[in-house]
Amino acid sequence: GAGVSQSPSNKVTEKGKDVELRCDPISGHTALYWYRQSLGQGLEFLIYFQGNSAPDKSGLPSDRFSAERTGGSVSTLTIQRTQQEDSAVYLCASSPTRYQQSDTQYFGPGTRLTVL
Amino acid sequence: KNQVEQSPQSLIILEGKNCTLQCNYTVSPFSNLRWYKQDTGRGPVSLTIMTFSENTKSNGRYTATLDADTKQSSLHITASQLSDSASYICVVSRRTGANNLFFGTGTRLTVIP
């Protein structure tokens, strides 16, 4: 079956511009996560959606970052007024149930963002 | 300080040889530990998951071990293949708290012919 998909696969933007990154989770998965992976660094948690509950935004690095999940499915991560330090691979993952600790996450291929 | 430390950072081995990757963690209270494989340009893919009571788990040529007392895990790869070239990421879950997943920075494995 279809896995997690992300678009675009690559995005090059100029400093100060806004960008939107899209994630389509596996159908029926209730949990959705966004991570950032910088060169040589581990995965950095950004935000977590679980069903209709309020999202856990504790990992968002600044108020320039926001995310929404419409209809419990597709999610969009928006970065406003991009900075060069925002350059990274942004990974989305979904998992089937509400138990973050025990579920395996299925990752998308990521969006590589380059801010010039 | 990162609560999950992996070693070595990178490793080069000959095809057919075995290797062992290490993961040490301080995450508490512990829930489970996962190993992921991440091919270049792809998202991580789960290899194994172990809870507190499990000390070994195999997935084909991959065998993970867990010592919950010393908070150490290892991933052993047997008879390596070129397709094993990837980053291997250790992820530890905490039983409580808002953000419960802690990621290591990974070990970059290169298998050469």
Interface residues (C-beta under 8 A of the other chain):
Chain A: V4 Y35 G40 Q41 G42 L43 E44 F45 Y48 D56 S58 G59 L91 A93 Q100 Q101 S102 T104 Q105 Y106 F107 G108 P109 G110
Chain B: N2 V4 S31 N32 R34 Y36 G41 R42 G43 P44 V45 S46 I49 I89 S93 R94 R95 A98 N99 N100 L101 F103 G104 T105 G106
